[in-house]
Amino acid sequence: MKGEKRMYSELTKMEEKRIVIRTFGYFDIFVDGETIPFSCKKAKELLALLVDRRGGFVTTGMRSVIYGRMNVQKKE
């Protein structure tokens, strides 16, 4: 019961947050008016791509633009 109350409290706090994603000009994410910093530029670029694709599929070509060519070996 105590865990359920804590979870409800945390969910309520999350619901009170206002999240804004700016996609025109520079890509930025704001939570309650505060810019969310990214420690990795590539993570920010990938998130911008996923937002643009509305969470859709990201092709190998799109991934290569962000991460460069990667050698991926298929498991036998």
MIROTOR-117237 format. One record per atom (N, C-alpha, C, O, CB): residue in three letters; atom name; z, x, y. Coordinates in Angstrom, 1 decimal. Glycine has a CB too. Layout:
N
NODE  residu  atome       z       x       y
NODE     ALA     CA       Z       X       Y
...
***
This chain:
76
NODE  residu  atome       z       x       y
NODE     MET      N     0.0     0.8    -1.2
NODE     MET     CA     0.0     0.0     0.0
NODE     MET      C     0.0     0.9     1.3
NODE     MET      O    -0.7     0.6     2.2
NODE     MET     CB     1.2    -0.9     0.0
NODE     LYS      N     0.8     2.0     1.2
NODE     LYS     CA     0.8     2.8     2.4
NODE     LYS      C    -0.5     3.5     2.7
NODE     LYS      O    -0.9     3.6     3.8
NODE     LYS     CB     1.9     3.9     2.2
NODE     GLY      N    -1.2     3.9     1.6
NODE     GLY     CA    -2.5     4.5     1.8
NODE     GLY      C    -3.5     3.5     2.3
NODE     GLY      O    -4.4     3.9     3.1
NODE     GLY     CB    -3.0     5.0     0.4
NODE     GLU      N    -3.4     2.2     1.9
NODE     GLU     CA    -4.3     1.2     2.4
NODE     GLU      C    -4.1     1.0     3.9
NODE     GLU      O    -5.1     0.8     4.7
NODE     GLU     CB    -4.1    -0.1     1.7
NODE     LYS      N    -2.9     1.0     4.4
NODE     LYS     CA    -2.6     0.9     5.8
NODE     LYS      C    -3.2     2.0     6.6
NODE     LYS      O    -3.8     1.8     7.7
NODE     LYS     CB    -1.1     0.7     6.0
NODE     ARG      N    -3.0     3.2     6.1
NODE     ARG     CA    -3.6     4.4     6.8
NODE     ARG      C    -5.1     4.3     6.8
NODE     ARG      O    -5.7     4.6     7.9
NODE     ARG     CB    -3.1     5.7     6.1
NODE     MET      N    -5.7     3.9     5.7
NODE     MET     CA    -7.2     3.8     5.7
NODE     MET      C    -7.7     2.8     6.7
NODE     MET      O    -8.6     3.0     7.5
NODE     MET     CB    -7.7     3.5     4.3
NODE     TYR      N    -7.0     1.6     6.8
NODE     TYR     CA    -7.3     0.6     7.7
NODE     TYR      C    -7.2     1.1     9.1
NODE     TYR      O    -8.0     0.8    10.0
NODE     TYR     CB    -6.4    -0.7     7.5
NODE     SER      N    -6.1     1.8     9.4
NODE     SER     CA    -5.9     2.4    10.7
NODE     SER      C    -7.0     3.3    11.1
NODE     SER      O    -7.5     3.3    12.3
NODE     SER     CB    -4.5     3.1    10.8
NODE     GLU      N    -7.4     4.2    10.2
NODE     GLU     CA    -8.4     5.2    10.5
NODE     GLU      C    -9.8     4.5    10.7
NODE     GLU      O   -10.6     4.9    11.6
NODE     GLU     CB    -8.6     6.2     9.4
NODE     LEU      N   -10.1     3.5     9.9
NODE     LEU     CA   -11.3     2.7    10.1
NODE     LEU      C   -11.3     2.0    11.4
NODE     LEU      O   -12.4     1.9    12.1
NODE     LEU     CB   -11.5     1.7     8.9
NODE     THR      N   -10.2     1.4    11.8
NODE     THR     CA   -10.1     0.8    13.1
NODE     THR      C   -10.4     1.7    14.2
NODE     THR      O   -11.1     1.4    15.2
NODE     THR     CB    -8.7     0.1    13.3
NODE     LYS      N    -9.9     3.0    14.1
NODE     LYS     CA   -10.1     4.0    15.2
NODE     LYS      C   -11.6     4.3    15.2
NODE     LYS      O   -12.2     4.5    16.3
NODE     LYS     CB    -9.3     5.2    14.9
NODE     MET      N   -12.2     4.4    14.1
NODE     MET     CA   -13.7     4.7    14.0
NODE     MET      C   -14.5     3.6    14.6
NODE     MET      O   -15.5     3.9    15.3
NODE     MET     CB   -14.1     5.0    12.6
NODE     GLU      N   -14.1     2.4    14.4
NODE     GLU     CA   -14.8     1.3    15.0
NODE     GLU      C   -14.8     1.2    16.5
NODE     GLU      O   -15.7     0.7    17.2
NODE     GLU     CB   -14.3    -0.1    14.4
NODE     GLU      N   -13.7     1.8    17.1
NODE     GLU     CA   -13.6     1.8    18.5
NODE     GLU      C   -14.4     2.9    19.2
NODE     GLU      O   -14.6     2.9    20.4
NODE     GLU     CB   -12.1     2.0    18.8
NODE     LYS      N   -15.0     3.8    18.4
NODE     LYS     CA   -15.8     4.9    19.0
NODE     LYS      C   -17.1     4.4    19.4
NODE     LYS      O   -17.7     3.5    18.7
NODE     LYS     CB   -15.9     6.1    18.0
NODE     ARG      N   -17.7     4.9    20.4
NODE     ARG     CA   -19.0     4.6    20.9
NODE     ARG      C   -19.9     5.8    20.7
NODE     ARG      O   -19.7     6.8    21.3
NODE     ARG     CB   -19.1     4.1    22.3
NODE     ILE      N   -20.9     5.6    19.8
NODE     ILE     CA   -21.8     6.7    19.5
NODE     ILE      C   -23.2     6.5    20.1
NODE     ILE      O   -23.8     5.4    20.0
NODE     ILE     CB   -22.0     6.9    18.0
NODE     VAL      N   -23.7     7.4    20.9
NODE     VAL     CA   -25.0     7.3    21.5
NODE     VAL      C   -25.8     8.6    21.1
NODE     VAL      O   -25.3     9.7    21.2
NODE     VAL     CB   -24.9     7.3    23.1
NODE     ILE      N   -27.0     8.3    20.7
NODE     ILE     CA   -27.9     9.4    20.3
NODE     ILE      C   -29.1     9.4    21.3
NODE     ILE      O   -29.8     8.4    21.4
NODE     ILE     CB   -28.5     9.2    18.8
NODE     ARG      N   -29.2    10.5    22.0
NODE     ARG     CA   -30.3    10.6    23.0
NODE     ARG      C   -31.5    11.3    22.3
NODE     ARG      O   -31.3    12.4    21.8
NODE     ARG     CB   -29.8    11.4    24.3
NODE     THR      N   -32.6    10.7    22.3
NODE     THR     CA   -33.8    11.3    21.7
NODE     THR      C   -34.9    11.6    22.7
NODE     THR      O   -35.8    12.3    22.3
NODE     THR     CB   -34.3    10.3    20.6
NODE     PHE      N   -34.8    11.2    23.9
NODE     PHE     CA   -35.8    11.5    24.9
NODE     PHE      C   -35.3    12.8    25.7
NODE     PHE      O   -34.1    12.9    26.0
NODE     PHE     CB   -36.1    10.4    25.9
NODE     GLY      N   -36.2    13.7    25.9
NODE     GLY     CA   -35.8    14.9    26.6
NODE     GLY      C   -35.1    15.8    25.5
NODE     GLY      O   -35.6    16.0    24.4
NODE     GLY     CB   -34.8    14.7    27.8
NODE     TYR      N   -33.9    16.3    25.8
NODE     TYR     CA   -33.2    17.0    24.8
NODE     TYR      C   -32.5    16.1    23.8
NODE     TYR      O   -32.0    15.0    24.2
NODE     TYR     CB   -32.1    17.9    25.5
NODE     PHE      N   -32.4    16.5    22.5
NODE     PHE     CA   -31.7    15.7    21.5
NODE     PHE      C   -30.2    16.0    21.6
NODE     PHE      O   -29.8    17.1    21.5
NODE     PHE     CB   -32.2    16.0    20.1
NODE     ASP      N   -29.4    15.0    21.8
NODE     ASP     CA   -28.0    15.1    21.9
NODE     ASP      C   -27.3    13.9    21.3
NODE     ASP      O   -27.9    12.8    21.3
NODE     ASP     CB   -27.5    15.3    23.3
NODE     ILE      N   -26.1    14.1    20.8
NODE     ILE     CA   -25.2    13.0    20.3
NODE     ILE      C   -24.0    13.0    21.1
NODE     ILE      O   -23.3    14.0    21.4
NODE     ILE     CB   -25.0    13.2    18.8
NODE     PHE      N   -23.6    11.8    21.5
NODE     PHE     CA   -22.4    11.6    22.3
NODE     PHE      C   -21.4    10.7    21.6
NODE     PHE      O   -21.9     9.6    21.1
NODE     PHE     CB   -22.7    11.1    23.7
NODE     VAL      N   -20.2    11.0    21.5
NODE     VAL     CA   -19.1    10.1    21.0
NODE     VAL      C   -18.2     9.9    22.2
NODE     VAL      O   -17.5    10.8    22.6
NODE     VAL     CB   -18.4    10.7    19.7
NODE     ASP      N   -18.1     8.6    22.6
NODE     ASP     CA   -17.3     8.2    23.7
NODE     ASP      C   -17.6     9.1    24.9
NODE     ASP      O   -16.6     9.5    25.7
NODE     ASP     CB   -15.8     8.4    23.4
NODE     GLY      N   -18.8     9.3    25.2
NODE     GLY     CA   -19.3    10.1    26.4
NODE     GLY      C   -19.2    11.6    26.2
NODE     GLY      O   -19.6    12.3    27.2
NODE     GLY     CB   -18.5     9.7    27.5
NODE     GLU      N   -18.6    12.1    25.2
NODE     GLU     CA   -18.5    13.6    25.0
NODE     GLU      C   -19.6    14.1    24.1
NODE     GLU      O   -19.9    13.5    23.0
NODE     GLU     CB   -17.1    13.9    24.3
NODE     THR      N   -20.3    15.1    24.5
NODE     THR     CA   -21.4    15.7    23.7
NODE     THR      C   -20.8    16.4    22.5
NODE     THR      O   -19.8    17.1    22.5
NODE     THR     CB   -22.1    16.8    24.6
NODE     ILE      N   -21.4    16.1    21.3
NODE     ILE     CA   -21.0    16.7    20.1
NODE     ILE      C   -21.7    18.1    20.0
NODE     ILE      O   -22.9    18.2    20.0
NODE     ILE     CB   -21.4    15.8    18.9
NODE     PRO      N   -20.9    19.2    19.9
NODE     PRO     CA   -21.6    20.5    19.8
NODE     PRO      C   -22.0    20.8    18.3
NODE     PRO      O   -21.4    20.3    17.4
NODE     PRO     CB   -20.6    21.6    20.2
NODE     PHE      N   -23.1    21.5    18.2
NODE     PHE     CA   -23.6    21.9    16.9
NODE     PHE      C   -23.4    23.4    16.8
NODE     PHE      O   -23.8    24.2    17.7
NODE     PHE     CB   -25.1    21.5    16.7
NODE     SER      N   -22.8    23.9    15.7
NODE     SER     CA   -22.7    25.3    15.6
NODE     SER      C   -23.9    26.0    15.0
NODE     SER      O   -24.1    27.2    15.1
NODE     SER     CB   -21.5    25.6    14.6
NODE     CYS      N   -24.8    25.2    14.5
NODE     CYS     CA   -26.0    25.7    13.9
NODE     CYS      C   -27.2    24.9    14.4
NODE     CYS      O   -27.3    23.7    14.3
NODE     CYS     CB   -26.0    25.6    12.3
NODE     LYS      N   -28.2    25.7    15.1
NODE     LYS     CA   -29.3    25.1    15.7
NODE     LYS      C   -30.2    24.3    14.7
NODE     LYS      O   -30.7    23.3    15.0
NODE     LYS     CB   -30.2    26.1    16.4
NODE     LYS      N   -30.3    24.9    13.5
NODE     LYS     CA   -31.2    24.3    12.5
NODE     LYS      C   -30.6    22.9    12.0
NODE     LYS      O   -31.3    22.0    11.7
NODE     LYS     CB   -31.3    25.2    11.3
NODE     ALA      N   -29.3    22.8    11.9
NODE     ALA     CA   -28.6    21.6    11.6
NODE     ALA      C   -29.0    20.5    12.6
NODE     ALA      O   -29.2    19.3    12.2
NODE     ALA     CB   -27.1    21.7    11.4
NODE     LYS      N   -28.9    20.9    13.9
NODE     LYS     CA   -29.2    19.9    14.9
NODE     LYS      C   -30.7    19.5    14.8
NODE     LYS      O   -31.0    18.3    15.0
NODE     LYS     CB   -29.0    20.6    16.3
NODE     GLU      N   -31.6    20.4    14.6
NODE     GLU     CA   -33.0    20.1    14.4
NODE     GLU      C   -33.3    19.2    13.2
NODE     GLU      O   -34.1    18.2    13.3
NODE     GLU     CB   -33.8    21.4    14.3
NODE     LEU      N   -32.6    19.4    12.1
NODE     LEU     CA   -32.7    18.6    10.9
NODE     LEU      C   -32.2    17.2    11.2
NODE     LEU      O   -32.8    16.2    10.8
NODE     LEU     CB   -32.0    19.2     9.7
NODE     LEU      N   -31.1    17.1    11.9
NODE     LEU     CA   -30.5    15.8    12.2
NODE     LEU      C   -31.5    15.0    13.2
NODE     LEU      O   -31.7    13.8    13.0
NODE     LEU     CB   -29.1    15.9    12.9
NODE     ALA      N   -32.1    15.7    14.1
NODE     ALA     CA   -33.0    15.1    15.0
NODE     ALA      C   -34.2    14.6    14.3
NODE     ALA      O   -34.7    13.5    14.5
NODE     ALA     CB   -33.5    16.1    16.1
NODE     LEU      N   -34.7    15.3    13.3
NODE     LEU     CA   -35.8    14.9    12.4
NODE     LEU      C   -35.4    13.7    11.6
NODE     LEU      O   -36.2    12.7    11.5
NODE     LEU     CB   -36.2    16.0    11.5
NODE     LEU      N   -34.2    13.7    11.1
NODE     LEU     CA   -33.8    12.5    10.3
NODE     LEU      C   -33.6    11.3    11.1
NODE     LEU      O   -33.9    10.2    10.7
NODE     LEU     CB   -32.5    12.8     9.6
NODE     VAL      N   -33.1    11.5    12.4
NODE     VAL     CA   -33.0    10.3    13.3
NODE     VAL      C   -34.4     9.8    13.6
NODE     VAL      O   -34.6     8.6    13.6
NODE     VAL     CB   -32.2    10.7    14.6
NODE     ASP      N   -35.3    10.7    13.9
NODE     ASP     CA   -36.7    10.3    14.2
NODE     ASP      C   -37.3     9.5    13.0
NODE     ASP      O   -38.0     8.6    13.3
NODE     ASP     CB   -37.5    11.5    14.6
NODE     ARG      N   -37.0    10.0    11.8
NODE     ARG     CA   -37.6     9.3    10.6
NODE     ARG      C   -36.7     8.2    10.1
NODE     ARG      O   -37.0     7.6     9.1
NODE     ARG     CB   -37.7    10.4     9.5
NODE     ARG      N   -35.7     7.9    10.9
NODE     ARG     CA   -34.8     6.8    10.5
NODE     ARG      C   -34.2     7.0     9.1
NODE     ARG      O   -34.1     6.0     8.4
NODE     ARG     CB   -35.5     5.4    10.6
NODE     GLY      N   -33.8     8.2     8.8
NODE     GLY     CA   -33.2     8.5     7.5
NODE     GLY      C   -34.2     8.6     6.4
NODE     GLY      O   -33.8     8.8     5.3
NODE     GLY     CB   -32.2     7.5     7.2
NODE     GLY      N   -35.5     8.5     6.7
NODE     GLY     CA   -36.5     8.5     5.7
NODE     GLY      C   -36.8     9.9     5.1
NODE     GLY      O   -36.1    10.9     5.4
NODE     GLY     CB   -37.8     8.0     6.3
NODE     PHE      N   -37.7     9.9     4.2
NODE     PHE     CA   -38.1    11.1     3.5
NODE     PHE      C   -38.5    12.3     4.4
NODE     PHE      O   -39.3    12.0     5.3
NODE     PHE     CB   -39.2    10.8     2.4
NODE     VAL      N   -38.1    13.5     4.1
NODE     VAL     CA   -38.5    14.7     4.8
NODE     VAL      C   -39.4    15.5     3.9
NODE     VAL      O   -38.9    15.9     2.8
NODE     VAL     CB   -37.3    15.5     5.4
NODE     THR      N   -40.7    15.7     4.3
NODE     THR     CA   -41.6    16.5     3.4
NODE     THR      C   -41.2    17.9     3.4
NODE     THR      O   -40.5    18.4     4.2
NODE     THR     CB   -43.0    16.2     3.8
NODE     THR      N   -41.8    18.6     2.4
NODE     THR     CA   -41.7    20.1     2.3
NODE     THR      C   -42.2    20.8     3.6
NODE     THR      O   -41.6    21.7     4.1
NODE     THR     CB   -42.4    20.7     1.1
NODE     GLY      N   -43.3    20.2     4.1
NODE     GLY     CA   -43.9    20.8     5.3
NODE     GLY      C   -43.0    20.7     6.5
NODE     GLY      O   -42.8    21.6     7.3
NODE     GLY     CB   -45.2    20.1     5.6
NODE     MET      N   -42.3    19.5     6.6
NODE     MET     CA   -41.4    19.3     7.7
NODE     MET      C   -40.2    20.3     7.6
NODE     MET      O   -39.7    20.9     8.5
NODE     MET     CB   -40.9    17.9     7.8
NODE     ARG      N   -39.7    20.4     6.3
NODE     ARG     CA   -38.6    21.3     6.1
NODE     ARG      C   -39.0    22.8     6.4
NODE     ARG      O   -38.2    23.5     7.0
NODE     ARG     CB   -38.1    21.2     4.6
NODE     SER      N   -40.2    23.1     6.1
NODE     SER     CA   -40.7    24.5     6.4
NODE     SER      C   -40.7    24.8     7.8
NODE     SER      O   -40.5    25.9     8.3
NODE     SER     CB   -42.1    24.7     5.8
NODE     VAL      N   -41.0    23.8     8.7
NODE     VAL     CA   -41.0    24.0    10.1
NODE     VAL      C   -39.7    24.4    10.6
NODE     VAL      O   -39.5    25.3    11.5
NODE     VAL     CB   -41.5    22.7    10.8
NODE     ILE      N   -38.6    23.8    10.0
NODE     ILE     CA   -37.2    24.1    10.5
NODE     ILE      C   -36.7    25.4     9.8
NODE     ILE      O   -36.2    26.3    10.4
NODE     ILE     CB   -36.3    22.9    10.2
NODE     TYR      N   -36.9    25.5     8.5
NODE     TYR     CA   -36.2    26.5     7.7
NODE     TYR      C   -37.2    27.7     7.3
NODE     TYR      O   -36.7    28.7     6.7
NODE     TYR     CB   -35.6    26.0     6.5
NODE     GLY      N   -38.5    27.5     7.6
NODE     GLY     CA   -39.4    28.6     7.2
NODE     GLY      C   -39.7    28.4     5.7
NODE     GLY      O   -39.2    27.5     5.1
NODE     GLY     CB   -38.9    30.0     7.5
NODE     ARG      N   -40.6    29.3     5.2
NODE     ARG     CA   -40.9    29.2     3.8
NODE     ARG      C   -39.8    29.6     2.9
NODE     ARG      O   -39.1    30.6     3.2
NODE     ARG     CB   -42.2    30.1     3.5
NODE     MET      N   -39.5    28.7     1.9
NODE     MET     CA   -38.4    29.0     1.0
NODE     MET      C   -39.0    29.1    -0.4
NODE     MET      O   -39.8    28.2    -0.8
NODE     MET     CB   -37.3    28.0     1.1
NODE     ASN      N   -38.6    30.1    -1.1
NODE     ASN     CA   -39.0    30.1    -2.5
NODE     ASN      C   -38.1    29.2    -3.4
NODE     ASN      O   -36.9    29.5    -3.5
NODE     ASN     CB   -39.0    31.6    -3.1
NODE     VAL      N   -38.7    28.2    -3.9
NODE     VAL     CA   -37.9    27.2    -4.7
NODE     VAL      C   -38.5    27.3    -6.1
NODE     VAL      O   -39.6    26.9    -6.3
NODE     VAL     CB   -37.9    25.8    -4.1
NODE     GLN      N   -37.7    27.7    -7.0
NODE     GLN     CA   -38.1    27.8    -8.4
NODE     GLN      C   -37.7    26.5    -9.1
NODE     GLN      O   -36.5    26.1    -9.0
NODE     GLN     CB   -37.6    29.0    -9.1
NODE     LYS      N   -38.6    26.0    -9.9
NODE     LYS     CA   -38.3    24.8   -10.7
NODE     LYS      C   -37.5    25.2   -11.9
NODE     LYS      O   -37.9    26.3   -12.5
NODE     LYS     CB   -39.5    24.0   -11.1
NODE     LYS      N   -36.5    24.5   -12.3
NODE     LYS     CA   -35.8    24.8   -13.6
NODE     LYS      C   -36.6    24.4   -14.7
NODE     LYS      O   -37.3    23.3   -14.7
NODE     LYS     CB   -34.4    24.0   -13.6
NODE     GLU      N   -36.6    25.2   -15.8
NODE     GLU     CA   -37.4    24.9   -17.0
NODE     GLU      C   -36.6    24.0   -17.9
NODE     GLU      O   -37.1    23.7   -19.0
NODE     GLU     CB   -37.8    26.1   -17.7
***
